Structures are given as C-alpha cells and as structure tokens.
Amino acid sequence: MTKDDRRKRCKEVNKDMISDLPNVIIGHILSFLPTKDALCTCILSKSWRELWRSLSNFDFDDRTWKSKIIFGNFMDRFCYLHNSRENSITKFRLRVNGSYPSSRMSAWISAAIKDNLEELKLWIYTADHVPLPRRIFSCEKLVILDLGYRIDIDLLGVGVHFPCLKVLHLQELPMLDDHASIEKLLAGSPVLEELKIEHEDCESRNVLRICSSSLKRLIIRFPFVAYDEKDPGCRELTLDTPNLELLKLTDLVSEKLNMLQIPYSLVEAALSVAYKHVFTIQVDDYIDMAVHLLRPIMTIVKILRLCDTTMRTLSDAVHKKLPCVGNLPDFQNLTRLEIEASGNDRWLVLHEILKCSPKLEVFILYKDSTEKTPRWRKPEFVPRCLRSSLKVIEYVGFESELGEIEMAEYVIKNALVLEKMTIEYGWKMIHDFKERVAERLTECRRGSKACRIVFSP
C-alpha cells in the first residue's frame, strides 16, 4: 500500500459520518441521552450549536444544575424557542425544587405542551402552586401523565379527552381532595391501564369511585386521615375495575370499602386496611366489611402481601370470633405469600391462611420488631402446603425469641419439599445469639433432605 493510499484510507476511517446525517436524525439520537449531556454537545462544532432545539425528549431537574439562576434562565430560553411554534417534543419531564414564580414555571410547561406530546411528568416541590395548562386535557397522543405535589388542576368547564392515555400517576396534588375531578379524569381516559393515587393527608369526605373497565394496575395509598371534629364525615372507596391484574391498596382513611365486581383476572395484591378511632362506624362492623372485601381477593390472586394493619384486622376478627372468618375457602391460586405479623392472635391467622393455601410455594414473614413474639402454637394438623408444595421460606427480622425458634423448627421438621429456608436476623441480634440460633436450627431434623438453611446478617 502506497503512502497516498494510506492517507486516503486514514481519511475515510476518520471521516465524521455523524455530522453528515440530517439534523432531524441527529436530534433523535441525542434524545436518548440525558438532557444535560445532550445540551453539552453544542460545544462540539458550530453546526451542533442549535441541534438541541430539535430534541424530542427533555428531562429537566434543577437539582442537577450548578445554579438555580442558570437553570431558570435556560428554561426561559427554552420557553422562548418552543412557545411560538409547533415542536417535536414527545416526552417532557420537569422536576423543580427551587423558588421560582408560579407564572414563570407555568410558561415553561406551556411551551412543552403541543399536539405531539406523549409523556408528561411534572414534580413541583415549590411553595407556590403552579396551574396546569388546560391544553393538556386535549392532547390526544398523550400516553403517560405523571403529576406530583404543587400542581393545581382545574377541570371546571373543561372536557377531558385522553384517547391514548395508559398510565396516570397523581401524587400529593390539591385536586386529590376533589374526588369528582379524579372521576372526570378517569371518564376521559377510555384505555387507561395503570392508575396510581397517593395522598398523605386526606381531607375530603366524599365518596371516591374508581370505575374503569380497561384498568389493569391500581395503586392507592391513603395512609393518614385529617380529622375535623366539627365535620367528622364518612369516607368511602368504591372500586369498579373488573379487569384488574394488580392491586396495591393502603387505605387507613375510608370507613367503607366496596368492590362492585370481583376482578377474576387479579394476579397480585398487597393490602393494608385498618380501623381508626376517629371513624364513625362501629369497630365490629368495619372488621366485618374489611374481611368480606379480603376473602374474594385471597381466593383469586397468585401473589399476596398482607401488611401489619391487615393482619391486625384479621386477628381482631379471629379474637372476637366474628362469623366473617368462619369457613374460609381454599386459596387455590396462591403460590406466594408475604405477611407482616407478630402478636398472639396473628399466629392463629397465619395458621388459617396456611391451612387454606394448598399450592403455596413461597412464604415470606416480616416480623414487627415493636412487639414481643408469643409462644408458637402448633396447628392441630400439618398444613397441606408444608407437605406438598412449599419450597422457599424467608423470615425477615428474626430476633431469636422462643416463639420464633419454635416456629422455625416446626417448619423445618414438617416441610417435606422445602428447598431453602432463609433466616434474616433483626438489627437487635448480637453475635453470640446468632451462633446459638444457627447451631440449634442446623441440628434440627429436616423433613426435606434437599433443604438448605441460610443465615443472613
């Protein structure tokens, strides 16, 4: 190869092929980078200086900028460049923690809301409330809408038309106390598949109805009720979601819980419900209602998590010998069970659940470290799952109390197909106790020859 050939070959290898691409394609490629990295490419050459304008994906977070002033000034420029014309923005995410005027932030958001928008995520942590531009409710291509904190949504006199919306997340918004607005959003979203509502401090005393035949995943978190002595009210949650596949419900607010149609497609559920002293309903009536809600869910799902509040509700029903816990049906589909449990009556609840779970394969027990564990009560009969299906057991928060050791020994001796038992020690456990527990359980006779016992610090 001659010297000229080598130079020619070298020139071909080092040719800047990316810069020869159309700006639209380069902008599309840059959209896959974090927005801040994409903006940095403007220093590569003069031809790249304004390429960031054609990005279709913007993700802004003022915490990642050196100065809130620099961030604000850049967002003003973004607003100026995109507000006066139609743009190609399909995804826009804005997370703001600094102090900016409400009108200024609203202008940034308005600049991004155009007909091509497919994903909008706004998390505003400022002192001022920011009104959400009404144009968003007519974005027909919108697929994901995620709104959090200081965003005002005013639906008065506004039609909601989201023909493509599949994911809707609402967190700590003022409008969450206006249940009519939530229902209006749902009514305008005919293909919605995932709904997440989180509200730490519920004030509304209206009935919240979640009605959607398309909904597959529902996450509701109402952990705290704001009680008003002058107007104690009565909160009610009604679910009409016949095609649900996932339900994660934390509701320590509603006095009435209704499920209008049993979702036979339900695969996974995590449930946390409890009676509160501020409720106007009688405690026995609440427990009876909650158990009647839980029973059909437990017979359908494959994966179930019962939080400590739910276990306390069930144990109260057992302790009071309420009719609602009598003759529990078999949980024929249940293969994975996670529960948070301590306390005497909750062992009894565990007995009943295991007795009714003939196909259980994975069992995870989380111990409540604030309560002392009572002596283990040996069931009258060995549950079917221990004899035929249970393969994995985890005990999280083990603190070597006698009741815990007795429970672990009972399982090791009677689980005939057990493959692995994991003991994860609680933070209070000292080294000497860990060694004694490990020695005692390791020497315990095992019902399954394949069983491995693993101790986790």
PETA-V995329 format. One record per residue. N is the residue number from 1. RES is the residue in three letters. D_FIRST is the distance of its C-alpha to the first C-alpha in Angstrom with 2 decimals. Layout:
n=N res=RES d_first=D_FIRST
n=N res=RES d_first=D_FIRST
This chain:
n=1 res=MET d_first=0.00
n=2 res=THR d_first=3.81
n=3 res=LYS d_first=6.74
n=4 res=ASP d_first=8.24
n=5 res=ASP d_first=6.07
n=6 res=ARG d_first=6.64
n=7 res=ARG d_first=10.12
n=8 res=LYS d_first=10.72
n=9 res=ARG d_first=10.01
n=10 res=CYS d_first=12.18
n=11 res=LYS d_first=14.71
n=12 res=GLU d_first=15.12
n=13 res=VAL d_first=15.71
n=14 res=ASN d_first=18.16
n=15 res=LYS d_first=19.92
n=16 res=ASP d_first=23.67
n=17 res=MET d_first=24.52
n=18 res=ILE d_first=28.04
n=19 res=SER d_first=29.18
n=20 res=ASP d_first=28.37
n=21 res=LEU d_first=30.90
n=22 res=PRO d_first=34.46
n=23 res=ASN d_first=36.83
n=24 res=VAL d_first=39.07
n=25 res=ILE d_first=36.42
n=26 res=ILE d_first=35.42
n=27 res=GLY d_first=39.13
n=28 res=HIS d_first=39.61
n=29 res=ILE d_first=36.89
n=30 res=LEU d_first=38.48
n=31 res=SER d_first=41.83
n=32 res=PHE d_first=40.86
n=33 res=LEU d_first=40.58
n=34 res=PRO d_first=43.75
n=35 res=THR d_first=45.05
n=36 res=LYS d_first=44.83
n=37 res=ASP d_first=41.11
n=38 res=ALA d_first=40.48
n=39 res=LEU d_first=42.35
n=40 res=CYS d_first=40.18
n=41 res=THR d_first=37.11
n=42 res=CYS d_first=38.73
n=43 res=ILE d_first=37.42
n=44 res=LEU d_first=33.73
n=45 res=SER d_first=33.71
n=46 res=LYS d_first=36.23
n=47 res=SER d_first=35.37
n=48 res=TRP d_first=36.26
n=49 res=ARG d_first=39.50
n=50 res=GLU d_first=41.77
n=51 res=LEU d_first=39.97
n=52 res=TRP d_first=42.49
n=53 res=ARG d_first=45.12
n=54 res=SER d_first=43.66
n=55 res=LEU d_first=43.85
n=56 res=SER d_first=45.99
n=57 res=ASN d_first=46.79
n=58 res=PHE d_first=48.63
n=59 res=ASP d_first=50.00
n=60 res=PHE d_first=51.95
n=61 res=ASP d_first=53.80
n=62 res=ASP d_first=55.34
n=63 res=ARG d_first=55.44
n=64 res=THR d_first=51.66
n=65 res=TRP d_first=51.82
n=66 res=LYS d_first=52.55
n=67 res=SER d_first=55.49
n=68 res=LYS d_first=57.80
n=69 res=ILE d_first=58.03
n=70 res=ILE d_first=54.26
n=71 res=PHE d_first=54.31
n=72 res=GLY d_first=57.28
n=73 res=ASN d_first=55.78
n=74 res=PHE d_first=52.53
n=75 res=MET d_first=54.58
n=76 res=ASP d_first=56.56
n=77 res=ARG d_first=53.37
n=78 res=PHE d_first=52.31
n=79 res=CYS d_first=55.74
n=80 res=TYR d_first=55.52
n=81 res=LEU d_first=52.15
n=82 res=HIS d_first=53.08
n=83 res=ASN d_first=56.82
n=84 res=SER d_first=56.87
n=85 res=ARG d_first=54.62
n=86 res=GLU d_first=53.72
n=87 res=ASN d_first=50.77
n=88 res=SER d_first=48.50
n=89 res=ILE d_first=49.86
n=90 res=THR d_first=50.39
n=91 res=LYS d_first=50.92
n=92 res=PHE d_first=52.82
n=93 res=ARG d_first=53.97
n=94 res=LEU d_first=56.02
n=95 res=ARG d_first=57.55
n=96 res=VAL d_first=59.72
n=97 res=ASN d_first=61.67
n=98 res=GLY d_first=62.28
n=99 res=SER d_first=65.18
n=100 res=TYR d_first=64.49
n=101 res=PRO d_first=67.03
n=102 res=SER d_first=67.56
n=103 res=SER d_first=67.01
n=104 res=ARG d_first=63.64
n=105 res=MET d_first=62.37
n=106 res=SER d_first=63.83
n=107 res=ALA d_first=61.82
n=108 res=TRP d_first=58.55
n=109 res=ILE d_first=59.42
n=110 res=SER d_first=60.50
n=111 res=ALA d_first=57.18
n=112 res=ALA d_first=55.40
n=113 res=ILE d_first=57.92
n=114 res=LYS d_first=56.78
n=115 res=ASP d_first=56.90
n=116 res=ASN d_first=53.45
n=117 res=LEU d_first=54.40
n=118 res=GLU d_first=54.05
n=119 res=GLU d_first=54.58
n=120 res=LEU d_first=56.79
n=121 res=LYS d_first=57.50
n=122 res=LEU d_first=59.81
n=123 res=TRP d_first=61.18
n=124 res=ILE d_first=63.32
n=125 res=TYR d_first=65.00
n=126 res=THR d_first=66.66
n=127 res=ALA d_first=70.37
n=128 res=ASP d_first=70.55
n=129 res=HIS d_first=70.42
n=130 res=VAL d_first=67.78
n=131 res=PRO d_first=68.83
n=132 res=LEU d_first=66.41
n=133 res=PRO d_first=65.72
n=134 res=ARG d_first=67.58
n=135 res=ARG d_first=64.73
n=136 res=ILE d_first=63.11
n=137 res=PHE d_first=65.79
n=138 res=SER d_first=64.54
n=139 res=CYS d_first=60.83
n=140 res=GLU d_first=60.51
n=141 res=LYS d_first=56.97
n=142 res=LEU d_first=57.82
n=143 res=VAL d_first=57.14
n=144 res=ILE d_first=57.58
n=145 res=LEU d_first=60.20
n=146 res=ASP d_first=60.66
n=147 res=LEU d_first=63.25
n=148 res=GLY d_first=64.61
n=149 res=TYR d_first=67.32
n=150 res=ARG d_first=68.43
n=151 res=ILE d_first=67.73
n=152 res=ASP d_first=70.70
n=153 res=ILE d_first=70.75
n=154 res=ASP d_first=73.44
n=155 res=LEU d_first=73.88
n=156 res=LEU d_first=77.19
n=157 res=GLY d_first=77.10
n=158 res=VAL d_first=73.42
n=159 res=GLY d_first=72.18
n=160 res=VAL d_first=69.49
n=161 res=HIS d_first=66.95
n=162 res=PHE d_first=64.09
n=163 res=PRO d_first=63.24
n=164 res=CYS d_first=59.95
n=165 res=LEU d_first=60.94
n=166 res=LYS d_first=60.36
n=167 res=VAL d_first=60.46
n=168 res=LEU d_first=63.17
n=169 res=HIS d_first=63.62
n=170 res=LEU d_first=66.53
n=171 res=GLN d_first=67.16
n=172 res=GLU d_first=69.99
n=173 res=LEU d_first=70.52
n=174 res=PRO d_first=73.91
n=175 res=MET d_first=74.04
n=176 res=LEU d_first=74.19
n=177 res=ASP d_first=77.91
n=178 res=ASP d_first=78.23
n=179 res=HIS d_first=77.99
n=180 res=ALA d_first=78.52
n=181 res=SER d_first=75.19
n=182 res=ILE d_first=73.37
n=183 res=GLU d_first=75.02
n=184 res=LYS d_first=74.07
n=185 res=LEU d_first=70.40
n=186 res=LEU d_first=70.57
n=187 res=ALA d_first=72.38
n=188 res=GLY d_first=69.61
n=189 res=SER d_first=66.83
n=190 res=PRO d_first=67.34
n=191 res=VAL d_first=64.18
n=192 res=LEU d_first=64.25
n=193 res=GLU d_first=63.07
n=194 res=GLU d_first=63.15
n=195 res=LEU d_first=65.80
n=196 res=LYS d_first=66.06
n=197 res=ILE d_first=69.05
n=198 res=GLU d_first=69.67
n=199 res=HIS d_first=72.67
n=200 res=GLU d_first=74.01
n=201 res=ASP d_first=77.27
n=202 res=CYS d_first=78.83
n=203 res=GLU d_first=81.70
n=204 res=SER d_first=82.20
n=205 res=ARG d_first=85.10
n=206 res=ASN d_first=84.05
n=207 res=VAL d_first=83.01
n=208 res=LEU d_first=79.25
n=209 res=ARG d_first=78.30
n=210 res=ILE d_first=74.80
n=211 res=CYS d_first=74.79
n=212 res=SER d_first=71.62
n=213 res=SER d_first=71.03
n=214 res=SER d_first=67.22
n=215 res=LEU d_first=67.06
n=216 res=LYS d_first=65.31
n=217 res=ARG d_first=64.95
n=218 res=LEU d_first=67.73
n=219 res=ILE d_first=67.80
n=220 res=ILE d_first=70.95
n=221 res=ARG d_first=71.77
n=222 res=PHE d_first=75.20
n=223 res=PRO d_first=75.98
n=224 res=PHE d_first=78.69
n=225 res=VAL d_first=81.64
n=226 res=ALA d_first=83.09
n=227 res=TYR d_first=86.83
n=228 res=ASP d_first=89.33
n=229 res=GLU d_first=92.96
n=230 res=LYS d_first=94.24
n=231 res=ASP d_first=92.13
n=232 res=PRO d_first=91.08
n=233 res=GLY d_first=90.08
n=234 res=CYS d_first=88.51
n=235 res=ARG d_first=84.80
n=236 res=GLU d_first=83.64
n=237 res=LEU d_first=80.29
n=238 res=THR d_first=80.05
n=239 res=LEU d_first=77.01
n=240 res=ASP d_first=76.63
n=241 res=THR d_first=73.15
n=242 res=PRO d_first=73.49
n=243 res=ASN d_first=69.77
n=244 res=LEU d_first=68.93
n=245 res=GLU d_first=66.51
n=246 res=LEU d_first=66.41
n=247 res=LEU d_first=69.31
n=248 res=LYS d_first=69.28
n=249 res=LEU d_first=72.67
n=250 res=THR d_first=74.03
n=251 res=ASP d_first=77.29
n=252 res=LEU d_first=79.88
n=253 res=VAL d_first=81.30
n=254 res=SER d_first=82.58
n=255 res=GLU d_first=86.09
n=256 res=LYS d_first=85.51
n=257 res=LEU d_first=82.53
n=258 res=ASN d_first=82.34
n=259 res=MET d_first=79.94
n=260 res=LEU d_first=81.05
n=261 res=GLN d_first=78.84
n=262 res=ILE d_first=77.55
n=263 res=PRO d_first=73.73
n=264 res=TYR d_first=73.31
n=265 res=SER d_first=69.52
n=266 res=LEU d_first=69.64
n=267 res=VAL d_first=67.33
n=268 res=GLU d_first=67.35
n=269 res=ALA d_first=69.97
n=270 res=ALA d_first=70.58
n=271 res=LEU d_first=74.11
n=272 res=SER d_first=75.97
n=273 res=VAL d_first=79.45
n=274 res=ALA d_first=82.56
n=275 res=TYR d_first=86.04
n=276 res=LYS d_first=86.66
n=277 res=HIS d_first=90.07
n=278 res=VAL d_first=89.81
n=279 res=PHE d_first=89.77
n=280 res=THR d_first=92.88
n=281 res=ILE d_first=92.55
n=282 res=GLN d_first=94.34
n=283 res=VAL d_first=92.17
n=284 res=ASP d_first=93.16
n=285 res=ASP d_first=92.41
n=286 res=TYR d_first=88.95
n=287 res=ILE d_first=88.18
n=288 res=ASP d_first=89.42
n=289 res=MET d_first=87.24
n=290 res=ALA d_first=84.11
n=291 res=VAL d_first=84.57
n=292 res=HIS d_first=85.06
n=293 res=LEU d_first=81.75
n=294 res=LEU d_first=79.97
n=295 res=ARG d_first=81.41
n=296 res=PRO d_first=79.64
n=297 res=ILE d_first=76.32
n=298 res=MET d_first=76.51
n=299 res=THR d_first=77.17
n=300 res=ILE d_first=74.06
n=301 res=VAL d_first=71.16
n=302 res=LYS d_first=68.78
n=303 res=ILE d_first=67.93
n=304 res=LEU d_first=70.71
n=305 res=ARG d_first=71.08
n=306 res=LEU d_first=74.57
n=307 res=CYS d_first=74.74
n=308 res=ASP d_first=77.59
n=309 res=THR d_first=79.60
n=310 res=THR d_first=79.55
n=311 res=MET d_first=80.50
n=312 res=ARG d_first=83.36
n=313 res=THR d_first=84.53
n=314 res=LEU d_first=84.47
n=315 res=SER d_first=86.24
n=316 res=ASP d_first=88.92
n=317 res=ALA d_first=89.49
n=318 res=VAL d_first=89.85
n=319 res=HIS d_first=92.15
n=320 res=LYS d_first=94.34
n=321 res=LYS d_first=94.28
n=322 res=LEU d_first=93.49
n=323 res=PRO d_first=93.48
n=324 res=CYS d_first=89.95
n=325 res=VAL d_first=88.43
n=326 res=GLY d_first=90.57
n=327 res=ASN d_first=89.19
n=328 res=LEU d_first=85.52
n=329 res=PRO d_first=83.48
n=330 res=ASP d_first=80.62
n=331 res=PHE d_first=77.24
n=332 res=GLN d_first=75.63
n=333 res=ASN d_first=72.10
n=334 res=LEU d_first=71.80
n=335 res=THR d_first=69.05
n=336 res=ARG d_first=68.18
n=337 res=LEU d_first=70.85
n=338 res=GLU d_first=70.56
n=339 res=ILE d_first=73.76
n=340 res=GLU d_first=74.92
n=341 res=ALA d_first=78.24
n=342 res=SER d_first=80.89
n=343 res=GLY d_first=84.64
n=344 res=ASN d_first=87.24
n=345 res=ASP d_first=87.43
n=346 res=ARG d_first=83.65
n=347 res=TRP d_first=83.60
n=348 res=LEU d_first=85.96
n=349 res=VAL d_first=83.63
n=350 res=LEU d_first=80.77
n=351 res=HIS d_first=82.99
n=352 res=GLU d_first=83.66
n=353 res=ILE d_first=80.02
n=354 res=LEU d_first=78.85
n=355 res=LYS d_first=81.76
n=356 res=CYS d_first=80.66
n=357 res=SER d_first=76.91
n=358 res=PRO d_first=76.64
n=359 res=LYS d_first=72.85
n=360 res=LEU d_first=71.79
n=361 res=GLU d_first=68.62
n=362 res=VAL d_first=67.67
n=363 res=PHE d_first=70.29
n=364 res=ILE d_first=69.57
n=365 res=LEU d_first=72.49
n=366 res=TYR d_first=72.29
n=367 res=LYS d_first=75.22
n=368 res=ASP d_first=77.03
n=369 res=SER d_first=77.21
n=370 res=THR d_first=80.14
n=371 res=GLU d_first=82.54
n=372 res=LYS d_first=83.90
n=373 res=THR d_first=83.12
n=374 res=PRO d_first=86.34
n=375 res=ARG d_first=86.99
n=376 res=TRP d_first=85.12
n=377 res=ARG d_first=87.33
n=378 res=LYS d_first=86.69
n=379 res=PRO d_first=86.59
n=380 res=GLU d_first=89.33
n=381 res=PHE d_first=86.76
n=382 res=VAL d_first=83.16
n=383 res=PRO d_first=81.00
n=384 res=ARG d_first=79.33
n=385 res=CYS d_first=75.85
n=386 res=LEU d_first=76.25
n=387 res=ARG d_first=77.16
n=388 res=SER d_first=74.53
n=389 res=SER d_first=71.60
n=390 res=LEU d_first=71.06
n=391 res=LYS d_first=67.79
n=392 res=VAL d_first=66.80
n=393 res=ILE d_first=69.09
n=394 res=GLU d_first=68.30
n=395 res=TYR d_first=70.94
n=396 res=VAL d_first=69.74
n=397 res=GLY d_first=71.88
n=398 res=PHE d_first=73.70
n=399 res=GLU d_first=76.23
n=400 res=SER d_first=78.04
n=401 res=GLU d_first=81.34
n=402 res=LEU d_first=83.54
n=403 res=GLY d_first=83.27
n=404 res=GLU d_first=79.46
n=405 res=ILE d_first=79.49
n=406 res=GLU d_first=82.06
n=407 res=MET d_first=80.03
n=408 res=ALA d_first=76.85
n=409 res=GLU d_first=78.82
n=410 res=TYR d_first=80.38
n=411 res=VAL d_first=77.00
n=412 res=ILE d_first=75.46
n=413 res=LYS d_first=78.48
n=414 res=ASN d_first=78.77
n=415 res=ALA d_first=75.23
n=416 res=LEU d_first=74.64
n=417 res=VAL d_first=71.02
n=418 res=LEU d_first=69.81
n=419 res=GLU d_first=66.26
n=420 res=LYS d_first=65.84
n=421 res=MET d_first=68.21
n=422 res=THR d_first=66.85
n=423 res=ILE d_first=69.21
n=424 res=GLU d_first=67.87
n=425 res=TYR d_first=70.17
n=426 res=GLY d_first=71.71
n=427 res=TRP d_first=71.19
n=428 res=LYS d_first=74.71
n=429 res=MET d_first=74.18
n=430 res=ILE d_first=74.32
n=431 res=HIS d_first=72.50
n=432 res=ASP d_first=75.62
n=433 res=PHE d_first=76.55
n=434 res=LYS d_first=73.05
n=435 res=GLU d_first=73.31
n=436 res=ARG d_first=76.79
n=437 res=VAL d_first=75.76
n=438 res=ALA d_first=72.70
n=439 res=GLU d_first=74.86
n=440 res=ARG d_first=77.60
n=441 res=LEU d_first=75.36
n=442 res=THR d_first=73.17
n=443 res=GLU d_first=76.31
n=444 res=CYS d_first=77.67
n=445 res=ARG d_first=78.08
n=446 res=ARG d_first=75.38
n=447 res=GLY d_first=76.09
n=448 res=SER d_first=72.46
n=449 res=LYS d_first=70.82
n=450 res=ALA d_first=67.37
n=451 res=CYS d_first=68.33
n=452 res=ARG d_first=66.27
n=453 res=ILE d_first=67.84
n=454 res=VAL d_first=65.47
n=455 res=PHE d_first=66.76
n=456 res=SER d_first=64.86
n=457 res=PRO d_first=65.67
